Amino acid sequence: MADLPYRDFAMVDLRNRGKGEGKTQIGNNNWTGASSSECVKTAPLGTFIPALSSQLWSIMFWAVVLLSLISTSAALKPEWMPGDYPMTEAGAERFVSDYNSTAEEVFYFSTEASWNYNTNLTDHNSQLQVAASLEEQAFTEAWGQKAKATFSDALMDTFTNPDLKKIISKINVLGAANLPTTEREQYNTILSQMDSIYSKAQVCLPSEECWSLEPELTDIMATSRSYKKLLYAWEGWHNASGVPLRPSTLSL
């Protein structure tokens, strides 16, 4: 669940809004009849606005609460901070070696928190995941800034080992660690909320049977040969996950 195709859902037609939070039921139709988009088009204007507003307020409230809980978690552990290195090729080699050994610990810590959250979607695990992401980004920032301050391009041009310059140049790329702390917290909170929406979304039938991503929708898309059932599942999934994801996507 780590790299999720959020862009697939960013441009969902706003006419196809699902009812309820985290699930969608397409009209009074079932998958043997008209497509889900045809059913949605017959709904009265404004039918879905309350649901969307409720989802948006839920996201905003959840983000504020989560930010208040993790605001003190962005500081990097002292043992993961970079030391001081001489401005020499030997210093660069030691810097890269220390970076690699420290990165193994940091990225394992972050990946473990992400795995725990994606396999057990609770608010507590979400908080731990966001805190771990913030620590990983603090690590990226600390070591990237140290590399920039210690090993200039002019100095690295004198290195006899060309791989050193390539490695340090990549360490210099900060990515999300470039963001100010507050925006970094918001960024990670939004991504965690998007994970939750994506994983919890359901497609519900008029019979009140609901299909989750795993295993029902995955099995349907992999094994069904019914065009109408596949269309119903596909459009219903986009309605259930794409519309709630849209406000988060636009805020990134």
Backbone torsions as a table, in degrees:
resi	resn	phi	psi	omega
1	MET	NA	4.3	-170.4
2	ALA	-65.1	-54.9	-176.9
3	ASP	-103.4	97.5	-173.3
4	LEU	-98.8	141.8	-175.3
5	PRO	-77.5	66.7	-176.9
6	TYR	-61.9	-31.1	-176.2
7	ARG	-63.1	-26.5	178.3
8	ASP	-62.5	-23.9	-174.0
9	PHE	-104.8	-8.1	-172.7
10	ALA	-68.3	-29.0	-174.7
11	MET	-106.9	24.5	179.7
12	VAL	-60.0	135.5	178.4
13	ASP	-58.2	125.8	-176.7
14	LEU	-68.4	-11.6	175.0
15	ARG	-69.8	-25.6	-174.1
16	ASN	-93.9	61.4	-178.6
17	ARG	-92.5	132.6	-179.7
18	GLY	-85.5	152.7	178.3
19	LYS	-86.4	146.0	176.3
20	GLY	82.4	176.1	-175.9
21	GLU	-105.5	115.1	175.7
22	GLY	84.9	3.7	178.1
23	LYS	-151.3	160.7	178.2
24	THR	-139.9	141.0	172.7
25	GLN	-123.7	127.8	-171.8
26	ILE	-90.5	95.3	176.0
27	GLY	56.1	-146.1	175.0
28	ASN	-106.0	18.6	-174.6
29	ASN	-96.3	157.9	169.2
30	ASN	-116.7	178.1	-170.2
31	TRP	-71.9	-1.6	177.1
32	THR	-88.4	-7.6	-177.5
33	GLY	-107.5	-134.9	-176.4
34	ALA	-70.2	162.8	179.7
35	SER	-69.9	161.9	-178.0
36	SER	-63.4	-35.8	-179.3
37	SER	-66.6	-35.1	178.3
38	GLU	-65.2	-39.9	179.7
39	CYS	-67.4	-41.1	-177.2
40	VAL	-65.5	-35.7	-178.3
41	LYS	-63.4	-20.3	-178.8
42	THR	-87.5	-5.1	-178.1
43	ALA	-72.3	146.7	178.9
44	PRO	-62.1	147.1	179.4
45	LEU	-59.8	133.5	178.1
46	GLY	90.7	-1.1	-177.3
47	THR	-58.8	-36.0	-170.5
48	PHE	-100.2	-4.5	-177.6
49	ILE	-62.3	-44.9	178.9
50	PRO	-59.3	-39.6	-179.8
51	ALA	-63.9	-43.8	-179.1
52	LEU	-64.9	-42.3	179.6
53	SER	-63.1	-41.1	178.7
54	SER	-61.3	-42.3	179.5
55	GLN	-65.1	-40.9	-178.5
56	LEU	-65.0	-44.4	178.5
57	TRP	-65.0	-36.1	177.7
58	SER	-62.2	-43.0	178.9
59	ILE	-63.1	-44.8	-177.9
60	MET	-64.3	-44.5	-179.6
61	PHE	-64.0	-44.1	-179.8
62	TRP	-60.6	-40.9	-179.3
63	ALA	-65.8	-43.3	-180.0
64	VAL	-62.4	-44.9	179.6
65	VAL	-62.8	-44.9	-177.6
66	LEU	-65.4	-40.4	179.5
67	LEU	-62.0	-37.3	-179.9
68	SER	-67.3	-26.9	-178.4
69	LEU	-83.3	-26.9	-173.7
70	ILE	-108.4	4.1	-173.2
71	SER	-62.4	-20.6	-179.8
72	THR	-100.9	9.7	-172.6
73	SER	-100.6	2.2	-172.1
74	ALA	-84.5	-13.2	-177.4
75	ALA	-69.6	137.6	-179.4
76	LEU	-79.7	139.4	177.4
77	LYS	-58.3	139.5	-177.4
78	PRO	-54.9	-38.0	-177.8
79	GLU	-70.4	-12.0	177.9
80	TRP	-99.8	-0.3	178.9
81	MET	-76.5	146.5	177.2
82	PRO	-73.0	151.9	175.3
83	GLY	-89.8	-158.4	176.5
84	ASP	-105.7	140.6	-174.5
85	TYR	-132.8	141.6	177.2
86	PRO	-67.9	150.2	-179.2
87	MET	-82.8	65.9	-179.3
88	THR	-139.1	170.1	176.9
89	GLU	-65.1	-38.4	177.0
90	ALA	-63.2	-38.4	176.8
91	GLY	-64.9	-37.8	178.5
92	ALA	-66.1	-39.3	178.4
93	GLU	-63.8	-41.7	178.5
94	ARG	-67.5	-38.8	177.7
95	PHE	-59.2	-47.6	-178.8
96	VAL	-64.8	-40.1	178.7
97	SER	-63.6	-44.5	178.7
98	ASP	-66.2	-38.4	178.5
99	TYR	-60.3	-46.7	-177.3
100	ASN	-62.0	-45.6	-178.1
101	SER	-67.1	-37.1	178.3
102	THR	-72.3	-40.5	-179.6
103	ALA	-61.0	-34.1	177.6
104	GLU	-57.9	-42.2	-179.8
105	GLU	-71.2	-44.8	-176.3
106	VAL	-65.1	-48.3	-176.4
107	PHE	-70.6	-31.2	174.4
108	TYR	-64.6	-44.8	178.5
109	PHE	-58.6	-45.7	-178.8
110	SER	-69.3	-42.5	-179.0
111	THR	-66.5	-38.7	178.3
112	GLU	-63.0	-42.7	178.7
113	ALA	-64.2	-39.9	178.3
114	SER	-65.4	-42.7	178.9
115	TRP	-63.2	-44.9	-179.8
116	ASN	-60.3	-38.7	-179.8
117	TYR	-70.8	-46.5	-175.7
118	ASN	-70.3	-18.4	176.1
119	THR	-100.9	-5.4	177.2
120	ASN	-153.2	88.8	-169.9
121	LEU	-79.4	83.2	175.8
122	THR	-118.3	159.5	178.1
123	ASP	-61.6	-38.2	179.5
124	HIS	-61.3	-47.4	179.8
125	ASN	-66.7	-31.8	176.2
126	SER	-63.6	-43.6	178.5
127	GLN	-60.6	-41.7	179.3
128	LEU	-66.4	-37.7	179.1
129	GLN	-65.4	-45.3	-179.6
130	VAL	-64.2	-42.8	179.0
131	ALA	-61.4	-40.5	179.0
132	ALA	-67.1	-38.2	177.4
133	SER	-64.6	-40.1	177.8
134	LEU	-63.5	-38.7	179.4
135	GLU	-68.6	-39.5	176.4
136	GLU	-61.2	-41.8	179.6
137	GLN	-70.1	-33.6	174.8
138	ALA	-64.9	-37.6	175.3
139	PHE	-62.3	-47.6	179.7
140	THR	-59.5	-42.4	-179.8
141	GLU	-66.4	-46.6	-176.3
142	ALA	-62.7	-46.0	-177.7
143	TRP	-76.3	-33.4	176.5
144	GLY	-66.0	-43.1	178.6
145	GLN	-66.3	-38.4	177.2
146	LYS	-63.1	-41.6	178.9
147	ALA	-63.0	-44.2	-179.2
148	LYS	-64.4	-39.4	-176.7
149	ALA	-74.5	-26.6	-172.3
150	THR	-100.1	-38.0	-172.4
151	PHE	-120.7	94.7	179.9
152	SER	-74.1	163.1	177.2
153	ASP	-60.6	-38.8	-180.0
154	ALA	-63.3	-41.2	178.1
155	LEU	-66.2	-44.0	-177.5
156	MET	-67.4	-24.8	176.3
157	ASP	-65.0	-18.7	179.7
158	THR	-90.6	-5.6	-177.1
159	PHE	-67.9	140.4	176.6
160	THR	-81.9	-20.5	178.2
161	ASN	-99.2	104.2	-176.4
162	PRO	-65.7	-23.0	-179.7
163	ASP	-67.1	-28.9	-179.9
164	LEU	-60.6	-45.1	-179.8
165	LYS	-63.5	-41.0	179.6
166	LYS	-62.1	-44.1	-177.8
167	ILE	-66.1	-47.8	-177.9
168	ILE	-66.1	-35.5	177.4
169	SER	-62.3	-35.1	177.6
170	LYS	-73.0	-35.6	177.2
171	ILE	-64.5	-30.0	180.0
172	ASN	-66.3	-21.1	-177.8
173	VAL	-78.2	114.1	-172.8
174	LEU	-89.5	-26.6	-178.9
175	GLY	61.3	-131.7	-179.1
176	ALA	-63.8	-18.6	178.5
177	ALA	-68.6	-11.6	175.3
178	ASN	-70.7	-22.4	-176.1
179	LEU	-70.7	148.2	170.4
180	PRO	-59.8	157.6	-173.0
181	THR	-54.5	-45.7	-178.0
182	THR	-62.6	-44.8	179.7
183	GLU	-68.7	-31.6	177.2
184	ARG	-65.3	-41.7	176.8
185	GLU	-62.6	-43.9	179.2
186	GLN	-62.9	-42.2	179.7
187	TYR	-58.9	-48.7	-178.5
188	ASN	-69.6	-34.7	177.5
189	THR	-65.2	-42.8	178.5
190	ILE	-61.7	-44.4	179.8
191	LEU	-62.5	-39.2	179.1
192	SER	-66.5	-40.9	177.7
193	GLN	-64.3	-38.2	178.1
194	MET	-65.2	-39.1	174.2
195	ASP	-56.2	-44.8	-177.7
196	SER	-65.0	-46.1	179.5
197	ILE	-60.3	-46.7	-177.2
198	TYR	-61.1	-41.6	-173.7
199	SER	-80.2	-27.8	-175.0
200	LYS	-95.4	-10.5	-176.8
201	ALA	-61.7	144.5	179.9
202	GLN	-135.1	154.1	171.5
203	VAL	-110.0	120.4	-175.4
204	CYS	-109.6	138.9	177.8
205	LEU	-90.2	162.2	176.3
206	PRO	-57.2	-25.4	178.7
207	SER	-75.2	-0.2	-178.8
208	GLU	75.9	3.8	169.6
209	GLU	-72.7	136.9	-178.7
210	CYS	-121.1	141.9	177.9
211	TRP	-106.1	123.0	172.7
212	SER	-90.0	167.7	178.7
213	LEU	-59.4	-45.7	176.5
214	GLU	-120.9	126.8	2.6
215	PRO	-99.3	-12.1	-165.2
216	GLU	-62.5	-55.7	-175.4
217	LEU	-65.5	-38.0	177.7
218	THR	-62.5	-42.8	179.0
219	ASP	-66.4	-41.6	179.7
220	ILE	-60.9	-48.1	-178.3
221	MET	-66.5	-26.6	-178.0
222	ALA	-86.4	-30.5	-169.8
223	THR	-119.8	-25.3	-175.5
224	SER	-70.0	143.3	175.1
225	ARG	-115.8	12.1	177.8
226	SER	-89.2	116.6	-179.2
227	TYR	-59.6	-44.1	-176.3
228	LYS	-67.6	-39.1	178.6
229	LYS	-67.4	-41.7	178.4
230	LEU	-64.1	-41.7	179.6
231	LEU	-64.6	-42.6	179.5
232	TYR	-62.2	-44.3	-179.2
233	ALA	-65.7	-44.0	-176.7
234	TRP	-66.3	-49.5	-179.4
235	GLU	-68.8	-37.7	178.2
236	GLY	-63.6	-39.1	178.5
237	TRP	-65.4	-42.0	177.5
238	HIS	-64.4	-37.4	177.7
239	ASN	-66.8	-40.4	-174.8
240	ALA	-74.9	-34.8	-176.5
241	SER	-105.8	-35.7	-174.7
242	GLY	-68.0	-44.5	-177.9
243	VAL	-66.1	-47.1	176.3
244	PRO	-63.7	-28.1	179.9
245	LEU	-75.5	-23.1	-172.5
246	ARG	-57.8	-47.9	-179.9
247	PRO	-60.4	-38.1	178.5
248	SER	-66.6	-41.5	-179.8
249	THR	-62.4	-42.8	-178.2
250	LEU	-68.7	-23.9	-178.2
251	SER	-85.6	-8.6	179.8
252	LEU	-74.6	NA	NA
